Amino acid sequence: MNFDANGVDIAVGCTYKYGNSGPGSPAWLYVNKKVQAELQVPIQGWFSQDDQFGMGPVFERAPGIRGFQIASPSLIGLRCIKSAFTMIEEAGIHRIAEKAAIGTEMMIKLYDEWLVDLGFTLLTSRDPNERGGHISLGHPEAAKICVALRKFANVIPDYRTPNSIRLAIAPLPTSYVEVWDGFQRIRDLVASGKHLTIEGSDSRVT
């Protein structure tokens, strides 16, 4: 991503999902040089102190991008990023994106074939240029279905209030067979009504 060429002033991102590094991995921040001096950093840490090891009573922010740092990053998290980025580089980002596109198209076709008659609706665009590596399905019992899938079917979706089930293909570790099996389990669970045995309708947002 060439932020300078595209006129970006500020950008933030995470590595725990797109970097396949898991919870606790560091986020990243980009601040264009032309706006660095005028922005204030609400969290003042020793990494952004001008005299980093002076430990003085007054905070004096370091110039440039260093002034936006906070403190020591997690070494375990950095190690995860290094391993993940090595794997991503080896696989190739274009091949990863291609598999994600094929996987989401496969999920939509399985939705059409198996889930429409079970009360599901497609909340995601059918145009592959308008979606990423996941699809969202709507259902009146979405919260109960998400709980039941984790409890009974070993399928871990994301629940989003009020009625959305988010299903993603993580291209590196997920096979097409697993996509097929996962949708088959969703179909069978909802068709059986097993999700209705879940007491209450609360579901964790994952």
C-alpha positions as CSV (number, residue, x, y, z in Angstrom):
1,M,0.0,0.0,0.0
2,N,1.5,3.3,-1.1
3,F,-0.1,5.8,1.2
4,D,2.0,8.7,0.0
5,A,1.1,8.2,-3.6
6,N,-2.6,8.0,-2.8
7,G,-2.6,11.1,-0.6
8,V,-3.4,9.4,2.6
9,D,-2.9,11.4,5.8
10,I,-3.7,8.8,8.5
11,A,-4.2,5.0,8.4
12,V,-4.5,2.3,11.1
13,G,-4.7,-1.4,10.8
14,C,-4.4,-4.7,12.6
15,T,-2.4,-7.9,12.1
16,Y,-4.5,-10.3,14.2
17,K,-6.9,-11.1,11.3
18,Y,-5.3,-10.1,8.0
19,G,-1.9,-11.0,9.3
20,N,-3.2,-14.3,10.7
21,S,-1.3,-13.5,13.9
22,G,-4.2,-13.9,16.4
23,P,-5.3,-11.9,19.4
24,G,-2.6,-9.8,21.1
25,S,-0.6,-9.1,17.9
26,P,0.3,-5.4,17.4
27,A,-1.7,-2.9,15.3
28,W,0.0,-0.4,13.1
29,L,-0.3,3.3,12.5
30,Y,0.7,5.5,9.5
31,V,0.8,9.3,9.8
32,N,1.9,11.4,6.8
33,K,4.8,13.6,7.5
34,K,2.9,16.7,6.6
35,V,0.5,16.3,9.5
36,Q,2.7,14.7,12.2
37,A,3.6,17.9,13.9
38,E,0.0,19.2,14.3
39,L,-1.5,16.0,15.7
40,Q,-1.7,15.2,19.4
41,V,-1.1,11.7,20.8
42,P,-3.5,11.1,23.8
43,I,-1.4,8.2,25.2
44,Q,2.1,9.3,26.2
45,G,4.6,6.5,26.6
46,W,8.3,6.2,27.0
47,F,8.9,5.2,23.4
48,S,7.5,8.6,22.3
49,Q,9.6,10.5,24.9
50,D,12.3,12.6,23.2
51,D,14.9,11.6,25.7
52,Q,13.7,8.0,26.0
53,F,15.9,7.0,28.9
54,G,16.0,10.3,30.7
55,M,12.8,9.4,32.7
56,G,12.3,13.1,33.5
57,P,9.2,14.6,35.2
58,V,7.9,16.3,32.0
59,F,6.9,14.5,28.8
60,E,8.6,15.9,25.8
61,R,7.4,14.3,22.6
62,A,9.9,13.0,20.1
63,P,9.8,14.5,16.7
64,G,8.4,12.7,13.7
65,I,6.7,9.3,13.6
66,R,8.5,8.2,16.8
67,G,6.3,10.6,18.8
68,F,3.3,8.3,18.0
69,Q,4.8,5.2,19.6
70,I,3.6,4.2,23.1
71,A,5.7,1.5,24.7
72,S,7.4,-1.8,24.1
73,P,5.5,-4.0,21.7
74,S,4.7,-7.6,22.6
75,L,7.6,-9.8,21.6
76,I,5.3,-12.8,21.3
77,G,3.0,-10.8,19.1
78,L,5.9,-9.6,16.9
79,R,7.1,-13.2,16.5
80,C,3.6,-14.3,15.4
81,I,3.6,-11.5,12.8
82,K,7.0,-12.5,11.5
83,S,5.9,-16.1,11.0
84,A,2.6,-15.1,9.5
85,F,4.1,-12.7,7.0
86,T,6.7,-15.3,6.0
87,M,3.8,-17.7,5.2
88,I,1.8,-15.0,3.4
89,E,4.8,-14.0,1.2
90,E,5.5,-17.7,0.4
91,A,1.8,-18.3,-0.6
92,G,1.5,-15.0,-2.6
93,I,-1.1,-12.3,-1.8
94,H,-2.7,-12.6,-5.2
95,R,-3.2,-16.4,-4.8
96,I,-4.6,-15.8,-1.3
97,A,-7.1,-13.2,-2.7
98,E,-8.0,-15.6,-5.5
99,K,-8.8,-18.4,-3.1
100,A,-10.9,-16.0,-0.9
101,A,-12.9,-15.0,-4.0
102,I,-13.5,-18.6,-5.0
103,G,-14.4,-19.5,-1.4
104,T,-17.0,-16.7,-1.0
105,E,-18.5,-17.6,-4.4
106,M,-18.7,-21.2,-3.2
107,M,-20.4,-20.1,0.0
108,I,-23.0,-18.1,-1.9
109,K,-23.8,-21.0,-4.1
110,L,-24.2,-23.3,-1.1
111,Y,-26.5,-20.6,0.4
112,D,-28.6,-20.6,-2.7
113,E,-28.8,-24.4,-2.8
114,W,-29.2,-25.2,0.9
115,L,-30.2,-22.2,3.1
116,V,-32.7,-20.0,1.2
117,D,-35.6,-22.3,2.1
118,L,-34.5,-22.3,5.8
119,G,-35.2,-18.6,6.3
120,F,-31.8,-17.2,5.5
121,T,-31.2,-14.1,3.5
122,L,-28.0,-13.0,1.8
123,L,-26.7,-9.7,3.2
124,T,-23.6,-9.5,1.1
125,S,-23.2,-8.4,-2.5
126,R,-23.1,-11.1,-5.2
127,D,-20.5,-9.0,-7.0
128,P,-17.0,-10.3,-6.1
129,N,-15.6,-6.8,-6.5
130,E,-17.9,-5.5,-3.7
131,R,-17.0,-8.1,-1.0
132,G,-14.0,-9.3,0.8
133,G,-13.2,-12.7,2.2
134,H,-16.5,-13.3,4.1
135,I,-20.2,-13.2,3.6
136,S,-23.0,-12.3,5.9
137,L,-26.3,-14.2,6.2
138,G,-29.4,-12.9,7.9
139,H,-31.8,-15.0,9.9
140,P,-34.4,-14.1,12.6
141,E,-32.7,-16.7,14.9
142,A,-29.1,-15.7,14.1
143,A,-28.0,-15.4,17.7
144,K,-29.3,-18.8,18.7
145,I,-27.9,-20.4,15.5
146,C,-24.4,-19.0,16.2
147,V,-24.5,-20.5,19.7
148,A,-25.8,-23.8,18.5
149,L,-23.2,-24.0,15.7
150,R,-20.4,-23.6,18.3
151,K,-22.0,-26.0,20.7
152,F,-23.3,-28.8,18.5
153,A,-21.6,-28.5,15.1
154,N,-18.0,-27.3,15.7
155,V,-18.6,-24.4,13.4
156,I,-17.4,-21.0,14.7
157,P,-19.2,-18.1,13.0
158,D,-19.3,-14.4,13.9
159,Y,-22.6,-13.0,15.2
160,R,-23.5,-9.4,14.6
161,T,-26.6,-7.8,16.0
162,P,-29.4,-7.8,15.3
163,N,-29.6,-10.8,12.9
164,S,-26.4,-11.3,11.0
165,I,-24.2,-14.4,10.8
166,R,-20.8,-13.7,9.3
167,L,-18.9,-16.6,7.7
168,A,-15.3,-16.2,6.5
169,I,-12.9,-18.3,4.5
170,A,-9.4,-17.8,5.9
171,P,-7.7,-18.7,2.7
172,L,-4.4,-20.1,4.1
173,P,-5.7,-22.7,6.6
174,T,-9.2,-23.3,5.2
175,S,-9.9,-25.9,2.5
176,Y,-12.8,-25.9,0.1
177,V,-13.9,-29.2,1.6
178,E,-14.2,-27.5,5.0
179,V,-16.3,-24.8,3.4
180,W,-18.7,-27.5,2.1
181,D,-18.7,-29.4,5.4
182,G,-19.4,-26.2,7.3
183,F,-22.4,-25.2,5.2
184,Q,-23.7,-28.7,5.4
185,R,-23.6,-28.5,9.2
186,I,-25.4,-25.2,9.1
187,R,-28.1,-26.6,6.9
188,D,-28.5,-29.8,9.0
189,L,-28.6,-28.0,12.3
190,V,-31.2,-25.4,11.3
191,A,-33.3,-28.0,9.4
192,S,-33.4,-30.1,12.6
193,G,-34.4,-27.1,14.7
194,K,-31.7,-27.9,17.2
195,H,-30.9,-24.2,17.5
196,L,-34.3,-23.6,19.1
197,T,-33.2,-25.6,22.1
198,I,-30.8,-22.8,23.0
199,E,-32.1,-20.9,26.0
200,G,-32.2,-17.1,25.5
201,S,-30.8,-15.4,22.4
202,D,-27.6,-13.9,23.6
203,S,-24.5,-14.7,21.5
204,R,-20.9,-13.6,21.9
205,V,-19.6,-11.2,19.3
206,T,-16.5,-12.9,18.0
